[in-house]
Amino acid sequence: MEPKDTSFFRAEWQEGPDLAAPAESWLSLSDDELLHRIESLAPDDNEDIQLLAIIHSQRHFFIRQEAAKHIRNRLALMVYQDDRHIGQILVRRLTRREDILYLERLIARSLHIDVRNAAAAQLAILKRQHGL
């Protein structure tokens, strides 16, 4: 019997808290506490290190997306451009004219319809803003 192609299955996720995480890590929090901590961040709070640890973790995609929404340095998300869940957040935060080329390439190469759709929507906004 041939092994089944599992490439279309979602990656396994880990419900928190992560017992192996250091006590000061937000990953040591339960999912509910973690989401509360993320949502309680003030706009001027810079917790990118904690948020990037969440994004890099195996926590549920919803928690990872919420963390990505609060990253202050959007360039830090570029390494996750091929992650369909984080890619959606990344493209919604692109605002400069130089980002148009990136979005066009992402639309052409992404394997995920939700990432392509988010990129196409953001590209349309950027083109309108810049009169293109």
LINCOR-V873270 format. One record per residue. N is the residue number from 0. RES is the residue in one letter. OMEGA is omega in whole degrees, -180 to 180 (* if undefined). Layout:
# LINCOR-V873270
n=[N:N]
res=[RES:RES]
omega=[OMEGA:OMEGA]
This chain:
# LINCOR-V873270
n=[0:1:2:3:4:5:6:7:8:9:10:11:12:13:14:15:16:17:18:19:20:21:22:23:24:25:26:27:28:29:30:31:32:33:34:35:36:37:38:39:40:41:42:43:44:45:46:47:48:49:50:51:52:53:54:55:56:57:58:59:60:61:62:63:64:65:66:67:68:69:70:71:72:73:74:75:76:77:78:79:80:81:82:83:84:85:86:87:88:89:90:91:92:93:94:95:96:97:98:99:100:101:102:103:104:105:106:107:108:109:110:111:112:113:114:115:116:117:118:119:120:121:122:123:124:125:126:127:128:129:130:131]
res=[M:E:P:K:D:T:S:F:F:R:A:E:W:Q:E:G:P:D:L:A:A:P:A:E:S:W:L:S:L:S:D:D:E:L:L:H:R:I:E:S:L:A:P:D:D:N:E:D:I:Q:L:L:A:I:I:H:S:Q:R:H:F:F:I:R:Q:E:A:A:K:H:I:R:N:R:L:A:L:M:V:Y:Q:D:D:R:H:I:G:Q:I:L:V:R:R:L:T:R:R:E:D:I:L:Y:L:E:R:L:I:A:R:S:L:H:I:D:V:R:N:A:A:A:A:Q:L:A:I:L:K:R:Q:H:G:L]
omega=[-179:176:179:174:-179:-176:-179:179:176:177:177:178:-176:174:-176:1:177:-175:180:-178:176:-177:-178:180:177:179:177:180:173:179:-180:179:-179:178:178:179:-180:-177:-179:-179:174:-179:-179:175:177:179:-176:-179:178:-178:178:176:177:-180:-178:-176:177:179:-178:-176:-180:179:180:178:179:177:-179:180:-176:176:180:-179:-175:179:178:179:-177:180:179:-175:179:174:-171:-179:179:177:178:180:-179:-175:177:-178:179:-174:-175:179:-180:-179:-179:179:179:-179:179:178:180:178:-177:-172:-176:178:-173:-177:-179:176:178:-180:178:179:180:179:179:178:178:178:-180:-180:177:-178:-176:177:-179:*]
